Amino acid sequence: MIQISRLMESVDKLKVTAAVALVAIGVAGFYLVPANQGALRVLAVIAGLLLAAATVWFSQPGRDFVDYARDSVKEAQKVVWPTRKETWQVTGIVFAFVGVLALFMWAVDSGLAWVFYDLILGRK
């Protein structure tokens, strides 16, 4: 049983390696086709990507990725988005906080400058 599992892992690794090779062949085809045949160059890359996707589709890592993507879509559909009013309210609060923080930082900076330059160093 363990040997069959190892064999399947090896086959999956070969499939993923073959998929990477198919992408590389598609990119190589892009550069080997003359520049004046743009559509054929793009078709070479697309064909390489599609063949690689088909190869990965039939491997366990590919199936795991598809399951993960489906679960991610289901989770994204559960998200409750804020209303327009809530978005504007939160944006207003953020801007107000940034303004108050900027005033505070200006006051601290001015106060420290006054302490160091006027009181300690005696410059005017």
QUIJO-V623590 format. One line per field, one symbol per residue. ss: DSSP state (A for helix, B for strand, O for the rest). phi: phi as a letter, one per 40 degrees, with the letter a starting at -180 (. if undefined). Layout:
# QUIJO-V623590
ss = ???
phi = ???
This chain:
# QUIJO-V623590
ss = OAAAAAAAAAAAAAAAAAAAAAAAAAAAAAAAOOOOOAAAAAAAAAAAAAAAAAAAAOOAAAAAAAAAAAAAAAAAAOOOOOOAAAAAAAAAAAAAAAAAAAAAAAAAAAAAAAAAAAAAOOOO
phi = .ccccccccccccccccccccccccccccdcccdccbcccccccccccccccccccdcbccccccccccccccccccccbcccccccccccccccccccccccccccccccccccccccccgcb
